[in-house]
Amino acid sequence: MEIGTFARHIDQVKRGISFNPEFIDLRMDLNYSLDFREVRRILEDSSITPTLHLPSDPCWRPMDFPREIVPYIDVGAEVGAELVTTHTALSTLFYSDDEIDSFLEWVPLLCDTAKESGIQLAVETLGLYYTELTLLFERCPDMKIALDIGHGQIMATRNRALDVIQSFYDHIAVVNVHDNHGAQMVSKVRDLRREREVAHEELLVIAREYDEHLPIGEGEIEFEPIFRELKENGYSGKFLMMCKDPEKFRDERDKFMKIWLEA
């Protein structure tokens, strides 16, 4: 088992090293400031291997995701990342069937570029169902999953992480751990739909509000059943503590281990 933290700028990398994580996830998904050559030198001196999270932009259309990400693929090789994670546009919660088809048409370009660069690519889960993931793996069999437990609770009374583990366990490369009140989104959207039609774009905005990245225990996610399912399948890989405050890494690691051992 490897437990890691994350960093979006060089000071967070240096601070993260002081917590003695097994890996550091370099995040390009929000405001980041990282000199990747300097980061690689610092991490190599500390014998810490990074993972990398590629950018995303709310203005990107589904077919834009793969095309816009391709130029960043080589960054993974530059920093010596073991795993590179990207977002997706597969969820029927947030995108139309035509938009999903567009994404699937372009995603082989992303997969081929990663393979040529020697990069292991993973897709982060957000509102994903069995059908969409099956279609993705048909197009890109080597794709892995960044199983995001917090995202699994968005617009769900039963965390979707459980279904992903049961159906696609062999694809899981890292598990993101953070808490939220995402189940409450179900009733909020249900109430809105009684009054009017709710567009996919509005669902994305609401989902971001509920994607709180809280410390373990400050939301409503039941982690024990998810950890138990992972243990029963023999998972002992990477766990990324994704509470929005990386300074709480030690506390989050301790809380995670307590629940993991009891699961």
N, C-alpha and C positions, 0 to 999 in steps of 0.2 A: 504494500500500500504506500502511495505517495500523496502527501497533503501539501497543497500549494496556495500561494496568495497571488495578488495581481498588482500591476503597476502601469500607470499611464505617463509618468515622467521620471526623469533620472533620479530625483530625490526619493521617490517611492521605491525605485529599484534598490537603492542603497539602504533605505530603511527596512525594506522587505527582507534583505539578506540578514539583517540583525535578528530577525525572528526565526532563523534557521528552517526555512521551508525546504521541502524536497524539490520544488520547482517554482518558477515565477511566470505567470501568464502576462505577457506584454499586450496591452489592450490598445487597439487603434480605433475602437468603436465610438469613442467620444473625444473630447478635447485631449489630445495627447501631445507630448513633446519628448521625443526619444531619439537620441543619436545612436542608431543601432550598432555601429561599430564600437562605440564606447560602451554600450550596454553589453555587447558580447564579451568585451575584454573584462569588464567588471564581474560578470557571471562566471566566466571561465576561471578567473582568479579565485572565486569562491566555490568552484566545483558544483555550480548549480546550472542545470539545463533548463532553458526557457521553453514555454509554449507561446503561441502567437494567436491573437484574435484580430482578424482583418476588419477593415472599416465597414460601416453601413451608413446609409443616408435615407431619411424618410422621404426624400424627393425621388429616389430611384423607383422606376417602374420595375415590375418583376423581371422583364427580360434584361434590365440594366444590371441586376445583381451580378450575374456571372461576368459580363463584359467589363464592368467597372472594377471588379475584384482582380481580374487577371494581371494587371500591372503590378499588383502588390505581392504576388505569389513568391517572387524571388527574395522578398524580405525575409521569409521564413528560412531560406537557405543562408542568407547573410548573417542571421543571428544564431544559426545552429539550432533552430526549433525542432523539438521532437514531434510536435503536432501543431497544425495550423487550422483554426476554426473560422468558419464563415457563417453568415446568416443565410436564410433561405426565403423563398416566396411560395411555399407549398401549401400553407394552411387555408383550408376552405372557410375558416372563421373570418379571415381577413382579405382573401382574394377570390376573384371569380374563377370559374373553370378555364376560361380563355386565358386569363393571366397566368394560371398555373401551367397550362400547356405551353405558353411562351417561355416560362422559366425552364421547363423541362427540355425545350428545344435548344436552349442556349447552354444548359449546365454541362454537357459533355466537353465544351470548350474549356471550361474551368477545370474539369477533371483531367483532361489531357495535358493542360499546361502544368498542373501540379505533378502529374506523373513524370513528365519530362524534366521537371526541376528536382525530382527526388523528394517531393514533399508529401507527407501523409495529411490528407485533408479530412476534416470533420465538419458536419453541419450541426448547428445549434438548434435544439428543439424549441419551437414556440407554436402551440396549437396544432401540432402535427398528428395526423391519424394514420392508421395502418395502410390505407390505400395510397396516400401520398408518399409515404416512406417506401412502400413496395415499388412504386413507379420510379422513385429516385434510385434505388439500388439496382433496378433493371437497367437504367441508363449508366450508372456508375457503380459497379459492384465493389470497387475498392474504397468507396466512401465510408467514413466512420461517423459515429454520433457523439456529439457533445451533449450529454443528457443533462438538461437544465431543470432541476427539481422545482425551482421557483416558477419558471415558465410553464411547467406542467400543471400548475394550480390556476393559471389564468383562465377564466371562463370555464371552470371545471369544478364540480363537486367532488369527483374522484380524481386524484392527481394522475395525469396522463403518463407520468414516469413509469407507473406500474405496468401499463399496457406496452410501453416501449421495451421495458426489460423483458416482459414475457414473450414478445414477438421478435425482437431484434437484439437480443442480448449480445450476440457475437460481434455486433458492430460498435458497441459502446467503447469509447476510448478515454473519456473523461466524464466526471459527474460534477456539475456545478451545484453548490449548496448555498441556498439563501432562502429567507422566509418572506411571506407576504399575506395579504388578505384576498387573494385572487378569486377564491370561491364566491365572494360577495358580488363579483362582477356579473355572475349569472342572474341574480335577482335584479340588479340595476339594468341590465340590457333587456330582460324580460319586461320590466316596467316601461322602459322606453318604447319597446315594440308594441305595447298596448296602445300607445299614443300615436305612433308614426313609424315609418320605415327607417331603419338604422343602416346607413351606408357602411361599406367595408372600411372606408377611410376613417369614419367616426369610431368604429370598433378598435382600430389601431391606436387612436388617441386615448381611448378609455383603457385599453390594455397597458399602455405605458404608465398610466396613473397607478394601476394596481401592481405593476412590476417594481415593487418598492425596495427590493434588495435589503431587507431587514435582517438583523441578527437572528440566529436560531432561537425560537421561543417567543419572539415579539410579534409574530404573525399567527396564522392558524394552520399551517401545514403540519400534517402528521408524518414525521420523518421515519418513525420506527418501521411501519409496514414496507416502506420503500427500501430502507437499508436491509431489512430482513429478506426481501425479494432478491436484492443484489447478492447478499451472502449465500442464499440458497443456490444461486447460479454460479457461485464461486468467484465473484468479482473481487479483485484485490488490486485494482489499478489506481488511476489518478482521481483525487478529489480536490476540487478547487473551491476554496472558501470565498464566496462572492458577496458577503455583506458590504454595503456601499462604503463603509469606513474601513480601509485596510489596516488601520491602527488596532482594530479589534481582532486581528488574526489569531493571536494566542488564545483569547477567550473562545473564539469560534472553534478553533481546533479542539480545545478541551471539551466543549459542549458536544461537538460532533462525535468525538471518541466515546463519550459517555453513552450517547444514544446508540452508536454502532455496536458497542460491546453488549448492550442490553437487548439489542434487536434479535 
